[in-house]
Amino acid sequence: MEKRVVFRSWWLPYLLVAPQLAVTIIFFFLPAGQAIWTSLLSQDPFGINVEFVGLDNFVALFHDEHYLASFKVTAVFSVLVAGLGLSISLVLAVFADRAMLGAGFYKTLLIWPYAVAHAVAAVLWLFLFNPTLGVVAHWIKGFGIAWDPLLRDNDAMILVVVAAVWNQISYNFLFFLAGLQSIPKSLIEAAAIDGAGPARRFATIVFPLLSPTTFFLLVVNVVYAFFQTFAIIDAATSGGPGNATEILVYKVYKDGFKALDLGSSAAQSVILMLIVIALTVIQFRYVERKVQY
Amino acid sequence: MDVSTTPERKARLPFLARYNMLPRTILRGRREGMVENRPLLDVLTHIVLIIGVAVIAFPVYVTFVASTITAEQVLAAPMPLVPGPHLIDNYREALLRGAGNSAAPVWMMMVNSLVSALIIAIGKIAISLISAFAIVYFRFPLRNFFFWMIFVTLMLPVEVRILPTYKIVSDLGMLDSYAGLTLPLIASATATFLFRQFFLTIPDELAEAARIDGAGPMRFFWDVVIPMSKTSMAALFVIQFIYGWNQYLWPLIVTTQENYYTVVIGIKRMIVGGGDAAIEWQLVMATAIMAMLPPAAVVILMQRWFVKGLVDTEK
């Protein structure tokens, strides 16, 4: 789409885009270029001996069992976060869409967790799940189940998944609710009149019509689990115990900032960039059709 | 009970439906979300929603309780689940002294969070507003290339270019400064898109009229575009304020001095190192509540704009 009516000036438009472009170039393109360049080099932590090694860093990564393990952790984590987050919020949205009394009240009470910072959410759940003083940990132990997210791998994974899902439910809920409300009510009424009960209507009409929203949210949730959960991992477990919750983004940070393995960290950055690009392309090709039923 | 499923009704209803003459009992309430009367399902609806609300609120409730009791009570597993009398003491201590060994007073962190969230939100809106204006209302060489460049930043989240970005900020001498905390986060492809989409819906007649009246582009921008964009700006502000307030990774690496800690970073620093007994949980929890309040208030008080902003920025 283009405007028919435009203004004329040879310098003004450049001046207007300059601030955005300056920030973009200095803080986005330069570092990204640097990451790509560094990923092709081998250097010591002080940058004294630098050598061009081509794709060696990438080859090394894919032979590194820690890196492959981190891929696996990321996959498990994102499947759990996206799966649980989407199902819980879908259930809540379906019922909130149905509620007559107090719909606005429920909505307000379900959307505010969006405002809680990821790191704060992590600390909240860390406190509840803390093996010695956590309230929820106390209940779990009351059932005779061993529990220690600071030492046991699976417990740590549960902790970060719960915190991540809790933080994301409101977002999913809002989009599901909007999707549900945009389904033409005549369709639902027609089905009701033909004798389809609520469950049948959901399975044959509502859920299929909701699939664009679901797919969109799936992509958003995978991006969320891959990239935005850094704060949850860092604040709750720091990737531990061992490397049990070390997702890819956390490993880039740890290898770069803590281990100062610059070449490997940069190569990991480049791989992550490729993943974001793929996800963004999927999202944008898809968004075109998002509103159509 | 369920009128729509009795056989006689079913036979007659398609006709009624076609003429939109369904009995009130069936039509009633679809606006709010119901097709028919199902009292049992109504009860289930409220049970599910109440459980959902309770589970979601529970962590924050426990946090609040923990912020009103003494350190000894927090450590007595399990801690009480009823608020205690130490609310004012704990919040005053956190605000004025902080918690843990290295943390700065929380009031200072709150100020840092507020300043950086405001700079990020207003900065993003300002630079996106003018760049979208340039892209929509001018034809100039490289216009599409610039637009493409802004678009690509969507694919470069800070998490994947963290080390080189840190290096650039440190080379520019911006570590431990508000500029370092905010500038790298100020570019915004989503805001630029949003304004671009919105500007494209402004009728051409307005720009034409402005031109005939002899108004230049900037006059048109201030007198027509800005007033018309107020709703979009408010919606974006809500989203970007929350985004700025809740930043974690970036402030974590560019702030080494306590005076520049934001409150989200401060909480993390308070629980690092030291065993359970060393962490002053009642103060950490008071800080957590204070860290949540401003963005939560923004979401609840500006709910309509928040929802609009969330939906708009994903288009």
HADDOCK unambig.tbl for C-alpha pairs under 7 A between the chains (distance, minus, plus):
assign (segid A and resid 3 and name CA) (segid B and resid 136 and name CA) 6.70 0.50 0.50
assign (segid A and resid 3 and name CA) (segid B and resid 137 and name CA) 6.88 0.50 0.50
assign (segid A and resid 3 and name CA) (segid B and resid 200 and name CA) 6.84 0.50 0.50
assign (segid A and resid 4 and name CA) (segid B and resid 204 and name CA) 6.91 0.50 0.50
assign (segid A and resid 5 and name CA) (segid B and resid 204 and name CA) 6.04 0.50 0.50
assign (segid A and resid 5 and name CA) (segid B and resid 207 and name CA) 6.58 0.50 0.50
assign (segid A and resid 5 and name CA) (segid B and resid 208 and name CA) 6.45 0.50 0.50
assign (segid A and resid 6 and name CA) (segid B and resid 137 and name CA) 4.88 0.50 0.50
assign (segid A and resid 6 and name CA) (segid B and resid 138 and name CA) 5.37 0.50 0.50
assign (segid A and resid 7 and name CA) (segid B and resid 137 and name CA) 5.99 0.50 0.50
assign (segid A and resid 7 and name CA) (segid B and resid 138 and name CA) 5.46 0.50 0.50
assign (segid A and resid 7 and name CA) (segid B and resid 217 and name CA) 6.23 0.50 0.50
assign (segid A and resid 8 and name CA) (segid B and resid 138 and name CA) 6.48 0.50 0.50
assign (segid A and resid 13 and name CA) (segid B and resid 134 and name CA) 4.81 0.50 0.50
assign (segid A and resid 13 and name CA) (segid B and resid 138 and name CA) 6.52 0.50 0.50
assign (segid A and resid 16 and name CA) (segid B and resid 130 and name CA) 5.38 0.50 0.50
assign (segid A and resid 16 and name CA) (segid B and resid 131 and name CA) 5.36 0.50 0.50
assign (segid A and resid 16 and name CA) (segid B and resid 134 and name CA) 5.99 0.50 0.50
assign (segid A and resid 17 and name CA) (segid B and resid 130 and name CA) 6.65 0.50 0.50
assign (segid A and resid 17 and name CA) (segid B and resid 131 and name CA) 4.29 0.50 0.50
assign (segid A and resid 17 and name CA) (segid B and resid 134 and name CA) 6.56 0.50 0.50
assign (segid A and resid 19 and name CA) (segid B and resid 127 and name CA) 6.23 0.50 0.50
assign (segid A and resid 20 and name CA) (segid B and resid 127 and name CA) 5.65 0.50 0.50
assign (segid A and resid 20 and name CA) (segid B and resid 128 and name CA) 6.82 0.50 0.50
assign (segid A and resid 20 and name CA) (segid B and resid 131 and name CA) 6.74 0.50 0.50
assign (segid A and resid 20 and name CA) (segid B and resid 187 and name CA) 5.79 0.50 0.50
assign (segid A and resid 23 and name CA) (segid B and resid 184 and name CA) 6.58 0.50 0.50
assign (segid A and resid 23 and name CA) (segid B and resid 187 and name CA) 5.93 0.50 0.50
assign (segid A and resid 24 and name CA) (segid B and resid 150 and name CA) 6.95 0.50 0.50
assign (segid A and resid 24 and name CA) (segid B and resid 187 and name CA) 6.04 0.50 0.50
assign (segid A and resid 27 and name CA) (segid B and resid 165 and name CA) 6.03 0.50 0.50
assign (segid A and resid 27 and name CA) (segid B and resid 184 and name CA) 5.54 0.50 0.50
assign (segid A and resid 28 and name CA) (segid B and resid 153 and name CA) 6.60 0.50 0.50
assign (segid A and resid 28 and name CA) (segid B and resid 156 and name CA) 6.80 0.50 0.50
assign (segid A and resid 31 and name CA) (segid B and resid 161 and name CA) 6.11 0.50 0.50
assign (segid A and resid 31 and name CA) (segid B and resid 164 and name CA) 4.72 0.50 0.50
assign (segid A and resid 31 and name CA) (segid B and resid 165 and name CA) 5.12 0.50 0.50
assign (segid A and resid 32 and name CA) (segid B and resid 161 and name CA) 5.86 0.50 0.50
assign (segid A and resid 34 and name CA) (segid B and resid 164 and name CA) 6.28 0.50 0.50
assign (segid A and resid 35 and name CA) (segid B and resid 161 and name CA) 6.65 0.50 0.50
assign (segid A and resid 35 and name CA) (segid B and resid 164 and name CA) 6.34 0.50 0.50
assign (segid A and resid 92 and name CA) (segid B and resid 49 and name CA) 6.39 0.50 0.50
assign (segid A and resid 95 and name CA) (segid B and resid 45 and name CA) 5.32 0.50 0.50
assign (segid A and resid 95 and name CA) (segid B and resid 49 and name CA) 6.89 0.50 0.50
assign (segid A and resid 96 and name CA) (segid B and resid 49 and name CA) 6.97 0.50 0.50
assign (segid A and resid 97 and name CA) (segid B and resid 33 and name CA) 5.39 0.50 0.50
assign (segid A and resid 98 and name CA) (segid B and resid 32 and name CA) 7.00 0.50 0.50
assign (segid A and resid 98 and name CA) (segid B and resid 33 and name CA) 4.50 0.50 0.50
assign (segid A and resid 98 and name CA) (segid B and resid 34 and name CA) 5.54 0.50 0.50
assign (segid A and resid 99 and name CA) (segid B and resid 33 and name CA) 6.50 0.50 0.50
assign (segid A and resid 99 and name CA) (segid B and resid 45 and name CA) 6.48 0.50 0.50
assign (segid A and resid 100 and name CA) (segid B and resid 29 and name CA) 6.92 0.50 0.50
assign (segid A and resid 100 and name CA) (segid B and resid 32 and name CA) 5.21 0.50 0.50
assign (segid A and resid 100 and name CA) (segid B and resid 33 and name CA) 6.55 0.50 0.50
assign (segid A and resid 106 and name CA) (segid B and resid 49 and name CA) 6.99 0.50 0.50
assign (segid A and resid 108 and name CA) (segid B and resid 300 and name CA) 6.69 0.50 0.50
assign (segid A and resid 109 and name CA) (segid B and resid 53 and name CA) 6.18 0.50 0.50
assign (segid A and resid 110 and name CA) (segid B and resid 53 and name CA) 6.06 0.50 0.50
assign (segid A and resid 112 and name CA) (segid B and resid 296 and name CA) 5.82 0.50 0.50
assign (segid A and resid 112 and name CA) (segid B and resid 299 and name CA) 6.27 0.50 0.50
assign (segid A and resid 112 and name CA) (segid B and resid 300 and name CA) 6.76 0.50 0.50
assign (segid A and resid 115 and name CA) (segid B and resid 242 and name CA) 6.29 0.50 0.50
assign (segid A and resid 115 and name CA) (segid B and resid 292 and name CA) 7.00 0.50 0.50
assign (segid A and resid 115 and name CA) (segid B and resid 295 and name CA) 5.15 0.50 0.50
assign (segid A and resid 115 and name CA) (segid B and resid 296 and name CA) 5.02 0.50 0.50
assign (segid A and resid 115 and name CA) (segid B and resid 299 and name CA) 6.66 0.50 0.50
assign (segid A and resid 116 and name CA) (segid B and resid 292 and name CA) 5.53 0.50 0.50
assign (segid A and resid 116 and name CA) (segid B and resid 296 and name CA) 6.99 0.50 0.50
assign (segid A and resid 117 and name CA) (segid B and resid 246 and name CA) 4.63 0.50 0.50
assign (segid A and resid 119 and name CA) (segid B and resid 248 and name CA) 6.95 0.50 0.50
assign (segid A and resid 119 and name CA) (segid B and resid 264 and name CA) 6.65 0.50 0.50
assign (segid A and resid 120 and name CA) (segid B and resid 264 and name CA) 6.62 0.50 0.50
assign (segid A and resid 120 and name CA) (segid B and resid 288 and name CA) 6.33 0.50 0.50
assign (segid A and resid 124 and name CA) (segid B and resid 59 and name CA) 6.24 0.50 0.50
assign (segid A and resid 124 and name CA) (segid B and resid 63 and name CA) 6.79 0.50 0.50
assign (segid A and resid 125 and name CA) (segid B and resid 59 and name CA) 6.87 0.50 0.50
assign (segid A and resid 132 and name CA) (segid B and resid 77 and name CA) 6.76 0.50 0.50
assign (segid A and resid 133 and name CA) (segid B and resid 75 and name CA) 5.76 0.50 0.50
assign (segid A and resid 133 and name CA) (segid B and resid 76 and name CA) 6.91 0.50 0.50
assign (segid A and resid 133 and name CA) (segid B and resid 77 and name CA) 4.85 0.50 0.50
assign (segid A and resid 133 and name CA) (segid B and resid 78 and name CA) 6.18 0.50 0.50
assign (segid A and resid 134 and name CA) (segid B and resid 78 and name CA) 6.94 0.50 0.50
assign (segid A and resid 135 and name CA) (segid B and resid 78 and name CA) 5.70 0.50 0.50
assign (segid A and resid 135 and name CA) (segid B and resid 79 and name CA) 6.84 0.50 0.50
assign (segid A and resid 138 and name CA) (segid B and resid 78 and name CA) 6.47 0.50 0.50
assign (segid A and resid 166 and name CA) (segid B and resid 56 and name CA) 6.95 0.50 0.50
assign (segid A and resid 189 and name CA) (segid B and resid 35 and name CA) 6.21 0.50 0.50
assign (segid A and resid 192 and name CA) (segid B and resid 4 and name CA) 6.68 0.50 0.50
assign (segid A and resid 193 and name CA) (segid B and resid 4 and name CA) 5.64 0.50 0.50
assign (segid A and resid 193 and name CA) (segid B and resid 10 and name CA) 6.21 0.50 0.50
assign (segid A and resid 193 and name CA) (segid B and resid 13 and name CA) 6.26 0.50 0.50
assign (segid A and resid 193 and name CA) (segid B and resid 14 and name CA) 6.79 0.50 0.50
assign (segid A and resid 194 and name CA) (segid B and resid 10 and name CA) 6.43 0.50 0.50
assign (segid A and resid 195 and name CA) (segid B and resid 4 and name CA) 6.50 0.50 0.50
assign (segid A and resid 195 and name CA) (segid B and resid 5 and name CA) 5.25 0.50 0.50
assign (segid A and resid 227 and name CA) (segid B and resid 159 and name CA) 6.53 0.50 0.50
assign (segid A and resid 231 and name CA) (segid B and resid 248 and name CA) 6.08 0.50 0.50
assign (segid A and resid 231 and name CA) (segid B and resid 249 and name CA) 6.50 0.50 0.50
assign (segid A and resid 235 and name CA) (segid B and resid 268 and name CA) 6.02 0.50 0.50
assign (segid A and resid 249 and name CA) (segid B and resid 159 and name CA) 6.47 0.50 0.50
assign (segid A and resid 256 and name CA) (segid B and resid 163 and name CA) 6.52 0.50 0.50
assign (segid A and resid 269 and name CA) (segid B and resid 160 and name CA) 4.86 0.50 0.50
assign (segid A and resid 269 and name CA) (segid B and resid 161 and name CA) 6.21 0.50 0.50
assign (segid A and resid 272 and name CA) (segid B and resid 160 and name CA) 6.16 0.50 0.50
assign (segid A and resid 273 and name CA) (segid B and resid 155 and name CA) 6.82 0.50 0.50
assign (segid A and resid 273 and name CA) (segid B and resid 156 and name CA) 6.47 0.50 0.50
assign (segid A and resid 273 and name CA) (segid B and resid 160 and name CA) 6.33 0.50 0.50
assign (segid A and resid 276 and name CA) (segid B and resid 155 and name CA) 5.59 0.50 0.50
assign (segid A and resid 277 and name CA) (segid B and resid 155 and name CA) 5.39 0.50 0.50
assign (segid A and resid 280 and name CA) (segid B and resid 155 and name CA) 6.67 0.50 0.50
